[in-house]
Amino acid sequence: QERANSFLALWQQAGISRYNSYFPKFDLDEPYLLVVTSPETAASLFAIVTKALADATAQNIESVLVISDKDGGIQELPKKLLHSAPRNIKLISLSKPCHHANLIKQATAVYTQNSWLGFEALLWGKIVHVWGRPFYAGLGLTTDILATAPSQQVSLQQLLYFILLEHSVSFYPNSQHEVMLE
């Protein structure tokens, strides 16, 4: 528990994400809901963004930001999505790579299907809405849209310890060695 809490504090302090090389950071000066998309979410992107737009309306949040969980940006949102957005809500997509940790840190909540960034959002203490079945769903930590009962309840610290500490391998490019964290 202590080691997981220390790791979590360091993760946030360092602003770490899967892709750490993209700067400058993107900043929005107002609260927003963050939708994370990837190639596997193309079919369900409309449903995820529609839910985020409805939640933004209910919470009086004026922006929904859509990003890619890959190191590239989003080419263009489908016109059907752009036309479905209420007039008082800005639907923004980033076409360039971005520093995900900064975007997650500033978001009010995160919406995703199966992205690793949903797990990162949990590490930032965000509410995470999940449409798929990634490893972090169904454990009582996320709002699972595919209404299934949690397979078991675990704490964020337990999940973090299992995924990032107990079962992680680090690769050092200079020495070409892999090292298990202990």
Number of C-alpha atoms within 10 A of each C-alpha: 12 8 12 18 15 11 18 17 14 12 16 17 9 9 16 15 18 14 14 13 11 13 11 8 13 14 9 12 6 11 16 26 25 26 28 26 25 17 10 12 18 10 9 15 23 17 13 21 26 15 15 24 23 15 15 23 16 9 9 13 19 18 21 24 20 24 23 23 24 19 16 13 18 18 11 9 16 10 8 9 14 15 10 13 17 14 10 12 17 17 22 16 18 17 15 13 20 24 20 27 24 17 21 27 17 19 22 18 23 26 25 25 26 22 23 17 24 28 22 23 23 19 20 19 16 20 17 24 22 23 21 18 15 15 13 21 25 22 18 16 21 18 16 20 14 12 9 10 11 14 10 8 12 14 12 21 18 13 18 23 19 13 13 13 16 13 12 14 14 10 12 10 8 6 7 7 10 11 10 11 11 8
